[in-house]
Amino acid sequence: MEDDMRKEIRRIQLATNYFDVLQLELPNVTTIDVKKAHHRLVLLCHPDRCKLDGANEAFDEVTKAFDLLRDQDVLDRFIEMWQDKQKRDVFLSDARNVQKAEEERKRKRAAGLPDDSDEPNAKQMRAAEKLEKQMDTFRAKAEGREERRKEKVEAKLKAEEEEKEFSQTRSSWNSWQKGGKKMRGRVAKTKRESRED
């Protein structure tokens, strides 16, 4: 029994996040699972029952994990975070800071204070979202410029085609006018000649 307690205390001390402390696997975690895991671990490492070195620290870690994860909203946020690969990577790389941010958020919510951030590492997440929006805007502008350039090219081609048709019509009209004047002059001359005769 003492050997099991020693192994469990060592495992808790080496855990990187509260889910590891309680031996829970994301994303399939419920508040009931959190309560069961807490109860089991408290029986093993409670300072009144276990006098081994590190039992107090292990008990504190188990209690902190339980206090944070028993809240359904917090648990839902961790599950949501786990399902998003980018957020999961942030959580796995810096779990302690993410958990501290969640604890602070929970304290503020309990005190009725406004929450500064909706997400752990919110500044990085907002910066990434801002960058993504800027890229979308840039892409939209580039697509708009390309569309306007195509419209200008099409308009220019259409104008050249219309000018070509018009010039063909104009040359026909010009030649008709030139030919018509000659004919009119001849006709008139012919009439004069007939009058003079």
MDTraj code that builds the backbone (N, CA, C; nanometers):
import mdtraj as md
import numpy as np

residues = "MET GLU ASP ASP MET ARG LYS GLU ILE ARG ARG ILE GLN LEU ALA THR ASN TYR PHE ASP VAL LEU GLN LEU GLU LEU PRO ASN VAL THR THR ILE ASP VAL LYS LYS ALA HIS HIS ARG LEU VAL LEU LEU CYS HIS PRO ASP ARG CYS LYS LEU ASP GLY ALA ASN GLU ALA PHE ASP GLU VAL THR LYS ALA PHE ASP LEU LEU ARG ASP GLN ASP VAL LEU ASP ARG PHE ILE GLU MET TRP GLN ASP LYS GLN LYS ARG ASP VAL PHE LEU SER ASP ALA ARG ASN VAL GLN LYS ALA GLU GLU GLU ARG LYS ARG LYS ARG ALA ALA GLY LEU PRO ASP ASP SER ASP GLU PRO ASN ALA LYS GLN MET ARG ALA ALA GLU LYS LEU GLU LYS GLN MET ASP THR PHE ARG ALA LYS ALA GLU GLY ARG GLU GLU ARG ARG LYS GLU LYS VAL GLU ALA LYS LEU LYS ALA GLU GLU GLU GLU LYS GLU PHE SER GLN THR ARG SER SER TRP ASN SER TRP GLN LYS GLY GLY LYS LYS MET ARG GLY ARG VAL ALA LYS THR LYS ARG GLU SER ARG GLU ASP".split()
xyz = np.array([
    [0.0828, -0.1191, 0.0000],
    [0.0000, 0.0000, 0.0000],
    [0.0870, 0.1251, 0.0000],
    [0.1896, 0.1247, 0.0831],
    [0.2785, 0.2407, 0.0916],
    [0.3530, 0.2602, -0.0395],
    [0.3857, 0.1517, -0.1044],
    [0.4547, 0.1598, -0.2330],
    [0.3636, 0.2231, -0.3390],
    [0.2348, 0.1853, -0.3368],
    [0.1376, 0.2446, -0.4286],
    [0.1231, 0.3946, -0.4033],
    [0.1213, 0.4318, -0.2766],
    [0.1110, 0.5742, -0.2421],
    [0.2329, 0.6510, -0.2924],
    [0.3499, 0.5939, -0.2759],
    [0.4739, 0.6591, -0.3190],
    [0.4731, 0.6778, -0.4712],
    [0.4315, 0.5757, -0.5457],
    [0.4234, 0.5849, -0.6923],
    [0.3220, 0.6914, -0.7350],
    [0.2095, 0.6921, -0.6674],
    [0.1038, 0.7883, -0.7015],
    [0.1488, 0.9310, -0.6726],
    [0.2146, 0.9525, -0.5602],
    [0.2651, 1.0858, -0.5255],
    [0.3685, 1.1300, -0.6288],
    [0.4565, 1.0410, -0.6680],
    [0.5589, 1.0729, -0.7690],
    [0.4933, 1.1055, -0.9038],
    [0.3931, 1.0278, -0.9402],
    [0.3220, 1.0523, -1.0666],
    [0.2558, 1.1901, -1.0648],
    [0.1933, 1.2258, -0.9539],
    [0.1266, 1.3559, -0.9412],
    [0.2292, 1.4690, -0.9489],
    [0.3432, 1.4515, -0.8869],
    [0.4463, 1.5542, -0.8901],
    [0.5015, 1.5749, -1.0313],
    [0.5060, 1.4706, -1.1094],
    [0.5594, 1.4794, -1.2455],
    [0.4543, 1.5197, -1.3495],
    [0.3305, 1.5252, -1.3097],
    [0.2230, 1.5576, -1.4040],
    [0.2411, 1.6988, -1.4595],
    [0.2128, 1.7142, -1.5882],
    [0.2311, 1.8442, -1.6534],
    [0.1051, 1.9300, -1.6508],
    [-0.0116, 1.8670, -1.6331],
    [-0.1364, 1.9442, -1.6276],
    [-0.2350, 1.8748, -1.5348],
    [-0.3446, 1.9414, -1.5088],
    [-0.4427, 1.8899, -1.4128],
    [-0.5111, 1.7621, -1.4614],
    [-0.5214, 1.7457, -1.5902],
    [-0.5810, 1.6216, -1.6416],
    [-0.4883, 1.5036, -1.6149],
    [-0.3578, 1.5279, -1.6252],
    [-0.2614, 1.4231, -1.5913],
    [-0.2637, 1.3939, -1.4413],
    [-0.2810, 1.4980, -1.3615],
    [-0.2884, 1.4791, -1.2159],
    [-0.4034, 1.3851, -1.1828],
    [-0.5190, 1.4094, -1.2426],
    [-0.6379, 1.3283, -1.2135],
    [-0.6480, 1.2042, -1.3012],
    [-0.5520, 1.1837, -1.3871],
    [-0.5503, 1.0705, -1.4803],
    [-0.6762, 1.0667, -1.5664],
    [-0.7055, 1.1792, -1.6279],
    [-0.8208, 1.1909, -1.7164],
    [-0.7725, 1.2202, -1.8572],
    [-0.8444, 1.1699, -1.9554],
    [-0.8087, 1.1889, -2.0955],
    [-0.9088, 1.2820, -2.1623],
    [-0.8589, 1.3894, -2.2197],
    [-0.9439, 1.4791, -2.2974],
    [-0.9704, 1.4138, -2.4314],
    [-1.0778, 1.4382, -2.4965],
    [-1.1888, 1.5275, -2.4685],
    [-1.3069, 1.4602, -2.3989],
    [-1.2955, 1.3338, -2.3662],
    [-1.4087, 1.2603, -2.3076],
    [-1.4058, 1.2664, -2.1560],
    [-1.4259, 1.3848, -2.1011],
    [-1.4219, 1.4041, -1.9562],
    [-1.5513, 1.4713, -1.9128],
    [-1.6071, 1.4211, -1.8031],
    [-1.7261, 1.4836, -1.7454],
    [-1.6941, 1.5264, -1.6030],
    [-1.7811, 1.6051, -1.5454],
    [-1.7603, 1.6472, -1.4063],
    [-1.7676, 1.5278, -1.3120],
    [-1.8447, 1.4273, -1.3490],
    [-1.8532, 1.3052, -1.2675],
    [-1.7174, 1.2342, -1.2657],
    [-1.6523, 1.2274, -1.3826],
    [-1.5189, 1.1668, -1.3900],
    [-1.4201, 1.2427, -1.3016],
    [-1.4312, 1.3762, -1.3034],
    [-1.3426, 1.4592, -1.2214],
    [-1.3638, 1.4278, -1.0736],
    [-1.4891, 1.4177, -1.0310],
    [-1.5195, 1.3900, -0.8897],
    [-1.4687, 1.2519, -0.8475],
    [-1.4886, 1.1530, -0.9330],
    [-1.4428, 1.0177, -0.8999],
    [-1.2908, 1.0115, -0.8874],
    [-1.2226, 1.0747, -0.9833],
    [-1.0762, 1.0739, -0.9804],
    [-1.0248, 1.1479, -0.8568],
    [-1.0883, 1.2583, -0.8240],
    [-1.0484, 1.3350, -0.7055],
    [-1.0660, 1.2517, -0.5791],
    [-1.1786, 1.1885, -0.5677],
    [-1.2068, 1.1085, -0.4485],
    [-1.1038, 0.9953, -0.4325],
    [-1.0747, 0.9272, -0.5421],
    [-0.9791, 0.8171, -0.5384],
    [-0.8406, 0.8652, -0.4963],
    [-0.7966, 0.9799, -0.5520],
    [-0.6628, 1.0298, -0.5219],
    [-0.6529, 1.0895, -0.3822],
    [-0.7598, 1.1506, -0.3357],
    [-0.7586, 1.2076, -0.2000],
    [-0.7425, 1.0957, -0.0974],
    [-0.8051, 0.9825, -0.1219],
    [-0.7911, 0.8701, -0.0300],
    [-0.6469, 0.8192, -0.0253],
    [-0.5755, 0.8309, -0.1363],
    [-0.4372, 0.7831, -0.1403],
    [-0.3372, 0.8817, -0.0791],
    [-0.3554, 1.0103, -0.1046],
    [-0.2495, 1.1033, -0.0662],
    [-0.2929, 1.2109, 0.0341],
    [-0.4013, 1.1916, 0.1034],
    [-0.4419, 1.2903, 0.2042],
    [-0.3366, 1.2941, 0.3148],
    [-0.2968, 1.4136, 0.3589],
    [-0.1909, 1.4233, 0.4610],
    [-0.2249, 1.3533, 0.5925],
    [-0.3532, 1.3406, 0.6257],
    [-0.3896, 1.2706, 0.7492],
    [-0.3704, 1.1196, 0.7358],
    [-0.3759, 1.0669, 0.6150],
    [-0.3631, 0.9224, 0.5938],
    [-0.2234, 0.8826, 0.5474],
    [-0.1549, 0.9758, 0.4793],
    [-0.0244, 0.9434, 0.4201],
    [0.0816, 1.0381, 0.4766],
    [0.1805, 0.9844, 0.5386],
    [0.2862, 1.0657, 0.6005],
    [0.4140, 1.0674, 0.5156],
    [0.4065, 1.0222, 0.3913],
    [0.5240, 1.0189, 0.3038],
    [0.5627, 1.1597, 0.2597],
    [0.6897, 1.1764, 0.2216],
    [0.7365, 1.3046, 0.1694],
    [0.6633, 1.3370, 0.0386],
    [0.6211, 1.4601, 0.0249],
    [0.5527, 1.5034, -0.0965],
    [0.4036, 1.4820, -0.0942],
    [0.3513, 1.4204, 0.0115],
    [0.2067, 1.3934, 0.0165],
    [0.1275, 1.5234, 0.0216],
    [0.1774, 1.6219, 0.0982],
    [0.1064, 1.7504, 0.1068],
    [0.0997, 1.8195, -0.0291],
    [0.2133, 1.8219, -0.1000],
    [0.2174, 1.8862, -0.2320],
    [0.1274, 1.8126, -0.3313],
    [0.1304, 1.6808, -0.3278],
    [0.0448, 1.6023, -0.4163],
    [-0.1020, 1.6276, -0.3849],
    [-0.1349, 1.6322, -0.2567],
    [-0.2729, 1.6601, -0.2166],
    [-0.3156, 1.7997, -0.2650],
    [-0.2269, 1.8978, -0.2523],
    [-0.2582, 2.0332, -0.2998],
    [-0.2833, 2.0354, -0.4500],
    [-0.2015, 1.9618, -0.5257],
    [-0.2195, 1.9558, -0.6713],
    [-0.3537, 1.8919, -0.7076],
    [-0.3869, 1.7839, -0.6383],
    [-0.5154, 1.7163, -0.6634],
    [-0.6307, 1.8108, -0.6317],
    [-0.6198, 1.8841, -0.5213],
    [-0.7251, 1.9773, -0.4817],
    [-0.7388, 2.0914, -0.5819],
    [-0.6250, 2.1462, -0.6290],
    [-0.6299, 2.2527, -0.7293],
    [-0.6948, 2.2029, -0.8584],
    [-0.6562, 2.0831, -0.8985],
    [-0.7137, 2.0254, -1.0205],
    [-0.8645, 2.0084, -1.0055],
    [-0.9061, 1.9579, -0.8922],
    [-1.0489, 1.9376, -0.8688],
    [-1.1241, 2.0706, -0.8644],
    [-1.0676, 2.1684, -0.7940],
    [-1.1336, 2.2989, -0.7833],
    [-1.1547, 2.3635, -0.9199],
    [-1.0592, 2.3479, -1.0079],
    [-1.0724, 2.4088, -1.1406],
    [-1.1640, 2.3282, -1.2314],
    [-1.1449, 2.1980, -1.2354],
    [-1.2138, 2.1158, -1.3353],
    [-1.3548, 2.0731, -1.2967],
    [-1.3952, 2.0944, -1.1739],
    [-1.5319, 2.0545, -1.1369],
    [-1.6353, 2.1515, -1.1940],
    [-1.5911, 2.2701, -1.2358],
    [-1.6792, 2.3687, -1.2978],
    [-1.7054, 2.3265, -1.4427],
    [-1.8298, 2.3062, -1.4774],
    [-1.8658, 2.2577, -1.6108],
    [-1.8226, 2.3548, -1.7206],
    [-1.8334, 2.4859, -1.6953],
    [-1.7924, 2.5840, -1.7969],
    [-1.6436, 2.5726, -1.8271],
    [-1.5638, 2.5612, -1.7237],
    [-1.4188, 2.5483, -1.7416],
    [-1.3867, 2.4179, -1.8139],
    [-1.4515, 2.3125, -1.7738],
    [-1.4292, 2.1828, -1.8376],
    [-1.4675, 2.1884, -1.9856],
    [-1.5786, 2.2547, -2.0144],
    [-1.6201, 2.2700, -2.1548],
    [-1.5177, 2.3495, -2.2346],
    [-1.4607, 2.4520, -2.1730],
    [-1.3585, 2.5318, -2.2417],
    [-1.2348, 2.4480, -2.2726],
    [-1.1938, 2.3640, -2.1783],
    [-1.0791, 2.2769, -2.2027],
    [-1.1104, 2.1753, -2.3127],
    [-1.2307, 2.1225, -2.3125],
    [-1.2697, 2.0262, -2.4162],
    [-1.2712, 2.0954, -2.5522],
    [-1.3271, 2.2165, -2.5578],
    [-1.3291, 2.2940, -2.6826],
    [-1.1865, 2.3243, -2.7280],
    [-1.1015, 2.3597, -2.6324],
    [-0.9619, 2.3880, -2.6624],
    [-0.8946, 2.2628, -2.7196],
    [-0.9256, 2.1496, -2.6646],
    [-0.8634, 2.0246, -2.7077],
    [-0.9041, 1.9884, -2.8507],
    [-1.0236, 2.0252, -2.8892],
    [-1.0720, 1.9904, -3.0227],
    [-1.0128, 2.0796, -3.1310],
    [-0.9629, 2.1972, -3.0953],
    [-0.8966, 2.2871, -3.1896],
    [-0.7467, 2.2595, -3.1826],
    [-0.6886, 2.2145, -3.2927],
    [-0.5487, 2.1711, -3.2921],
    [-0.4539, 2.2820, -3.2478],
    [-0.4746, 2.4034, -3.2956],
    [-0.3859, 2.5138, -3.2590],
    [-0.3919, 2.5409, -3.1083],
    [-0.5110, 2.5435, -3.0526],
    [-0.5262, 2.5679, -2.9089],
    [-0.4723, 2.4503, -2.8289],
    [-0.4915, 2.3289, -2.8815],
    [-0.4399, 2.2101, -2.8122],
    [-0.2882, 2.2156, -2.8028],
    [-0.2229, 2.2581, -2.9115],
    [-0.0772, 2.2687, -2.9108],
    [-0.0296, 2.3714, -2.8085],
    [-0.1021, 2.4834, -2.7986],
    [-0.0680, 2.5848, -2.6987],
    [-0.0841, 2.5256, -2.5593],
    [-0.1929, 2.4529, -2.5374],
    [-0.2178, 2.3917, -2.4067],
    [-0.1088, 2.2909, -2.3711],
    [-0.0739, 2.2056, -2.4662],
    [0.0263, 2.1030, -2.4378],
    [0.1645, 2.1631, -2.4152],
    [0.1958, 2.2716, -2.4830],
    [0.3285, 2.3312, -2.4675],
    [0.3408, 2.4161, -2.3414],
    [0.2288, 2.4712, -2.2941],
    [0.2355, 2.5619, -2.1789],
    [0.1141, 2.5405, -2.0889],
    [0.0941, 2.4187, -2.0431],
    [-0.0270, 2.3823, -1.9688],
    [-0.0412, 2.4598, -1.8383],
    [0.0669, 2.4795, -1.7657],
    [0.0577, 2.5475, -1.6354],
    [0.0054, 2.6904, -1.6514],
    [0.0575, 2.7643, -1.7488],
    [0.0106, 2.9013, -1.7689],
    [-0.1339, 2.9058, -1.8173],
    [-0.1709, 2.8108, -1.9012],
    [-0.3101, 2.8048, -1.9479],
    [-0.4020, 2.7780, -1.8291],
    [-0.3619, 2.6854, -1.7429],
    [-0.4431, 2.6539, -1.6249],
    [-0.4500, 2.7726, -1.5293],
    [-0.3393, 2.8444, -1.5116],
    [-0.3414, 2.9631, -1.4265],
    [-0.4353, 3.0685, -1.4823],
    [-0.4339, 3.0844, -1.6134],
    [-0.5245, 3.1812, -1.6764],
    [-0.6702, 3.1407, -1.6543],
    [-0.6978, 3.0108, -1.6632],
    [-0.8344, 2.9625, -1.6387],
    [-0.8738, 2.9825, -1.4920],
    [-0.7808, 2.9596, -1.4003],
    [-0.8099, 2.9817, -1.2579],
    [-0.8415, 3.1292, -1.2328],
    [-0.7626, 3.2161, -1.2921],
    [-0.7851, 3.3607, -1.2763],
    [-0.9197, 3.4012, -1.3356],
    [-0.9505, 3.3470, -1.4516],
    [-1.0801, 3.3748, -1.5162],
    [-1.1958, 3.3284, -1.4275],
    [-1.1798, 3.2105, -1.3680],
    [-1.2837, 3.1564, -1.2798],
    [-1.2998, 3.2441, -1.1559],
    [-1.1882, 3.2891, -1.0987],
    [-1.1956, 3.3787, -0.9811],
    [-1.2667, 3.5091, -1.0158],
    [-1.2332, 3.5663, -1.1289],
    [-1.2978, 3.6912, -1.1711],
    [-1.4468, 3.6716, -1.1922],
    [-1.4814, 3.5607, -1.2547],
    [-1.6231, 3.5330, -1.2784],
    [-1.6982, 3.5149, -1.1470],
    [-1.6347, 3.4462, -1.0516],
    [-1.6976, 3.4251, -0.9202],
    [-1.7140, 3.5567, -0.8453],
    [-1.6185, 3.6486, -0.8652],
    [-1.6249, 3.7785, -0.7978],
    [-1.7128, 3.8775, -0.8726],
    [-1.7600, 3.8393, -0.9900],
    [-1.8454, 3.9273, -1.0693],
    [-1.7673, 4.0329, -1.1456],
    [-1.6375, 4.0141, -1.1607],
    [-1.5537, 4.1092, -1.2338],
    [-1.5541, 4.0745, -1.3823],
    [-1.5309, 4.1749, -1.4672],
    [-1.5259, 4.1446, -1.6111],
    [-1.4034, 4.0601, -1.6438],
    [-1.4218, 3.9726, -1.7377],
    [-1.3149, 3.8835, -1.7806],
    [-1.2319, 3.9545, -1.8872],
    [-1.1007, 3.9632, -1.8664],
    [-1.0134, 4.0311, -1.9618],
    [-0.9974, 3.9526, -2.0913],
    [-1.0029, 3.8225, -2.0815],
    [-0.9837, 3.7404, -2.2009],
    [-1.0801, 3.6241, -2.1989],
    [-1.1242, 3.5896, -2.3182],
    [-1.2143, 3.4756, -2.3298],
    [-1.1382, 3.3450, -2.3448],
    [-1.0123, 3.3537, -2.3772],
    [-0.9341, 3.2340, -2.4058],
    [-0.8023, 3.2403, -2.3295],
    [-0.7442, 3.1248, -2.2979],
    [-0.6069, 3.1279, -2.2481],
    [-0.5177, 3.1764, -2.3619],
    [-0.4167, 3.2529, -2.3273],
    [-0.3274, 3.3114, -2.4284],
    [-0.4064, 3.3914, -2.5319],
    [-0.4999, 3.4715, -2.4843],
    [-0.5922, 3.5440, -2.5713],
    [-0.5198, 3.6426, -2.6617],
    [-0.4121, 3.7027, -2.6140],
    [-0.3413, 3.7991, -2.6972],
    [-0.2886, 3.7327, -2.8236],
    [-0.2283, 3.6149, -2.8076],
    [-0.1769, 3.5449, -2.9249],
    [-0.2906, 3.5023, -3.0165],
    [-0.4000, 3.4571, -2.9576],
    [-0.5134, 3.4121, -3.0386],
    [-0.5739, 3.5308, -3.1143],
    [-0.5893, 3.6458, -3.0449],
    [-0.6445, 3.7641, -3.1120],
    [-0.5500, 3.8129, -3.2207],
    [-0.4198, 3.8075, -3.1948],
    [-0.3225, 3.8490, -3.2957],
    [-0.3299, 3.7578, -3.4178],
    [-0.3443, 3.6286, -3.3942],
    [-0.3561, 3.5342, -3.5059],
    [-0.4840, 3.5597, -3.5843],
    [-0.5946, 3.5857, -3.5136],
    [-0.7211, 3.6144, -3.5818],
    [-0.7116, 3.7448, -3.6596],
    [-0.6459, 3.8457, -3.6013],
    [-0.6296, 3.9745, -3.6688],
    [-0.5474, 3.9567, -3.7959],
    [-0.4395, 3.8791, -3.7859],
    [-0.3559, 3.8526, -3.9013],
    [-0.4354, 3.7796, -4.0097],
    [-0.5162, 3.6838, -3.9691],
    [-0.5987, 3.6090, -4.0649],
    [-0.6989, 3.7018, -4.1338],
    [-0.7601, 3.7938, -4.0578],
    [-0.8528, 3.8904, -4.1169],
    [-0.7815, 3.9817, -4.2150],
    [-0.6609, 4.0265, -4.1780],
    [-0.5841, 4.1110, -4.2682],
    [-0.5502, 4.0368, -4.3973],
    [-0.5143, 3.9098, -4.3835],
    [-0.4841, 3.8299, -4.5031],
    [-0.6083, 3.8132, -4.5899],
    [-0.7252, 3.7902, -4.5266],
    [-0.8493, 3.7789, -4.6021],
    [-0.8808, 3.9089, -4.6747],
    [-0.8606, 4.0224, -4.6060],
    [-0.8837, 4.1527, -4.6672],
    [-0.7890, 4.1737, -4.7844],
    [-0.6627, 4.1393, -4.7654],
    [-0.5651, 4.1530, -4.8714],
    [-0.6035, 4.0672, -4.9922],
    [-0.6434, 3.9430, -4.9654],
    [-0.6844, 3.8540, -5.0750],
    [-0.8056, 3.9108, -5.1490],
    [-0.9021, 3.9622, -5.0720],
    [-1.0216, 4.0193, -5.1339],
    [-0.9856, 4.1397, -5.2204],
    [-0.8967, 4.2259, -5.1707],
    [-0.8546, 4.3423, -5.2488],
    [-0.7818, 4.2984, -5.3752],
    [-0.6949, 4.1987, -5.3621],
    [-0.6211, 4.1492, -5.4785],
    [-0.7171, 4.0904, -5.5812],
    [-0.8154, 4.0153, -5.5350],
    [-0.9155, 3.9590, -5.6261],
    [-0.9954, 4.0703, -5.6920],
    [-1.0283, 4.1738, -5.6150],
    [-1.1022, 4.2881, -5.6696],
    [-1.0205, 4.3618, -5.7747],
    [-0.8913, 4.3804, -5.7476],
    [-0.8039, 4.4462, -5.8458],
    [-0.7950, 4.3635, -5.9732],
    [-0.7800, 4.2345, -5.9569],
    [-0.7710, 4.1456, -6.0733],
    [-0.9012, 4.1506, -6.1539],
    [-1.0137, 4.1524, -6.0841],
    [-1.1441, 4.1592, -6.1512],
    [-1.1580, 4.2911, -6.2274],
    [-1.1178, 4.4021, -6.1621],
    [-1.1254, 4.5331, -6.2296],
    [-1.0318, 4.5385, -6.3495],
    [-0.9135, 4.4779, -6.3381],
    [-0.8198, 4.4755, -6.4505],
    [-0.8790, 4.3982, -6.5677],
    [-0.9417, 4.2846, -6.5385],
    [-1.0067, 4.2061, -6.6446],
    [-1.1184, 4.2848, -6.7102],
    [-1.1981, 4.3560, -6.6286],
    [-1.3069, 4.4370, -6.6835],
    [-1.2523, 4.5472, -6.7733],
    [-1.1414, 4.6109, -6.7343],
    [-1.0816, 4.7161, -6.8162],
    [-1.0323, 4.6601, -6.9489],
    [-0.9669, 4.5426, -6.9428],
    [-0.9172, 4.4800, -7.0655],
    [-1.0342, 4.4464, -7.1578],
    [-1.1414, 4.3899, -7.1000],
    [-1.2593, 4.3564, -7.1801],
    [-1.3226, 4.4822, -7.2389],
    [-1.3310, 4.5888, -7.1585],
    [-1.3886, 4.7143, -7.2070],
    [-1.3030, 4.7727, -7.3196],
    [-1.1714, 4.7640, -7.3044],
    [-1.0809, 4.8160, -7.4074],
    [-1.0967, 4.7368, -7.5365],
    [-1.1027, 4.6037, -7.5253],
    [-1.1218, 4.5201, -7.6441],
    [-1.2550, 4.5507, -7.7119],
    [-1.3574, 4.5694, -7.6321],
    [-1.4898, 4.6009, -7.6874],
    [-1.4877, 4.7371, -7.7564],
    [-1.4209, 4.8346, -7.6934],
    [-1.4115, 4.9680, -7.7533],
    [-1.3335, 4.9625, -7.8849],
    [-1.2249, 4.8858, -7.8891],
    [-1.1478, 4.8720, -8.0133],
    [-1.2316, 4.8069, -8.1220],
    [-1.3095, 4.7059, -8.0838],
    [-1.3954, 4.6382, -8.1807],
    [-1.5024, 4.7334, -8.2345],
    [-1.5629, 4.8117, -8.1454],
    [-1.6643, 4.9075, -8.1879],
    [-1.6032, 5.0150, -8.2783],
    [-1.4818, 5.0600, -8.2433],
    [-1.4127, 5.1599, -8.3242],
    [-1.3822, 5.1048, -8.4631],
    [-1.3434, 4.9773, -8.4658],
    [-1.3139, 4.9133, -8.5947],
    [-1.4397, 4.9068, -8.6805],
    [-1.5516, 4.8637, -8.6187],
    [-1.6783, 4.8588, -8.6917],
    [-1.7206, 4.9979, -8.7376],
    [-1.7030, 5.0961, -8.6500],
    [-1.7417, 5.2326, -8.6821],
    [-1.6555, 5.2878, -8.7959],
    [-1.5229, 5.2582, -8.7901],
    [-1.4343, 5.3086, -8.8953],
    [-1.4693, 5.2441, -9.0294],
    [-1.5093, 5.1173, -9.0281],
    [-1.5506, 5.0535, -9.1524],
    [-1.6767, 5.1198, -9.2061],
    [-1.7683, 5.1494, -9.1151],
    [-1.8912, 5.2164, -9.1547],
    [-1.8603, 5.3580, -9.2026],
    [-1.7719, 5.4276, -9.1344],
    [-1.7362, 5.5649, -9.1689],
    [-1.6672, 5.5678, -9.3048],
    [-1.5788, 5.4732, -9.3298],
    [-1.5119, 5.4719, -9.4596],
    [-1.6131, 5.4458, -9.5710],
    [-1.7109, 5.3646, -9.5435],
    [-1.8167, 5.3408, -9.6432],
    [-1.8950, 5.4694, -9.6662],
    [-1.9236, 5.5378, -9.5591],
    [-1.9989, 5.6634, -9.5685],
    [-1.9167, 5.7693, -9.6407],
    [-1.7883, 5.7775, -9.6052],
    [-1.7004, 5.8748, -9.6703],
    [-1.6904, 5.8477, -9.8201],
    [-1.6722, 5.7213, -9.8542],
    [-1.6623, 5.6877, -9.9968],
    [-1.7952, 5.7127, -10.0672],
    [-1.9051, 5.6883, -9.9980],
    [-2.0352, 5.7148, -10.0587],
    [-2.0535, 5.8641, -10.0818],
    [-2.0106, 5.9419, -9.9776],
    [-2.0243, 6.0875, -9.9917],
    [-1.9401, 6.1384, -10.1071],
    [-1.8183, 6.0908, -10.1151],
    [-1.7315, 6.1347, -10.2242],
    [-1.7902, 6.0929, -10.3578],
    [-1.8331, 5.9723, -10.3636],
    [-1.8921, 5.9231, -10.4880],
    [-2.0224, 5.9951, -10.5194],
    [-2.0985, 6.0252, -10.4178],
    [-2.2263, 6.0921, -10.4378],
    [-2.2086, 6.2332, -10.4890],
    [-2.1080, 6.3044, -10.4421],
    [-2.0852, 6.4411, -10.4871],
    [-2.0484, 6.4423, -10.6339],
    [-1.9643, 6.3497, -10.6693],
    [-1.9258, 6.3427, -10.8093],
    [-2.0466, 6.3150, -10.8960],
    [-2.1265, 6.2251, -10.8481],
    [-2.2457, 6.1900, -10.9245],
    [-2.3406, 6.3087, -10.9318],
    [-2.3560, 6.3777, -10.8217],
    [-2.4470, 6.4916, -10.8201],
    [-2.3950, 6.6008, -10.9127],
    [-2.2652, 6.6176, -10.9039],
    [-2.2078, 6.7190, -10.9927],
    [-2.2269, 6.6814, -11.1379],
    [-2.2104, 6.5581, -11.1715],
    [-2.2282, 6.5120, -11.3080],
    [-2.3733, 6.5215, -11.3491],
    [-2.4531, 6.4838, -11.2571],
    [-2.5954, 6.4894, -11.2880],
    [-2.6354, 6.6343, -11.3130],
    [-2.5859, 6.7194, -11.2248],
    [-2.6203, 6.8606, -11.2404],
    [-2.5627, 6.9144, -11.3700],
    [-2.4406, 6.8762, -11.4028],
    [-2.3784, 6.9222, -11.5250],
    [-2.4548, 6.8724, -11.6446],
    [-2.4968, 6.7558, -11.6323],
    [-2.5720, 6.6963, -11.7408],
    [-2.7026, 6.7709, -11.7594],
    [-2.7669, 6.8116, -11.6533],
    [-2.8915, 6.8859, -11.6611],
    [-2.8662, 7.0239, -11.7225],
    [-2.7570, 7.0816, -11.6844],
    [-2.7229, 7.2124, -11.7404],
    [-2.6991, 7.2043, -11.8896],
    [-2.6278, 7.1024, -11.9202],
    [-2.6005, 7.0829, -12.0606],
    [-2.7287, 7.0632, -12.1387],
    [-2.8200, 6.9918, -12.0761],
    [-2.9467, 6.9706, -12.1449],
    [-3.0266, 7.1000, -12.1536],
    [-3.0105, 7.1880, -12.0573],
    [-3.0824, 7.3147, -12.0600],
    [-3.0205, 7.4063, -12.1650],
    [-2.8888, 7.4005, -12.1691],
    [-2.8205, 7.4859, -12.2658],
    [-2.8467, 7.4398, -12.4071],
    [-2.8699, 7.3216, -12.4260],
    [-2.8926, 7.2667, -12.5586],
    [-3.0302, 7.2949, -12.5991],
])
top = md.Topology()
chain = top.add_chain()
for i, resn in enumerate(residues, 1):
    res = top.add_residue(resn, chain, resSeq=i)
    for name in ("N", "CA", "C"):
        top.add_atom(name, md.element.get_by_symbol(name[0]), res)
traj = md.Trajectory(xyz[None], top)
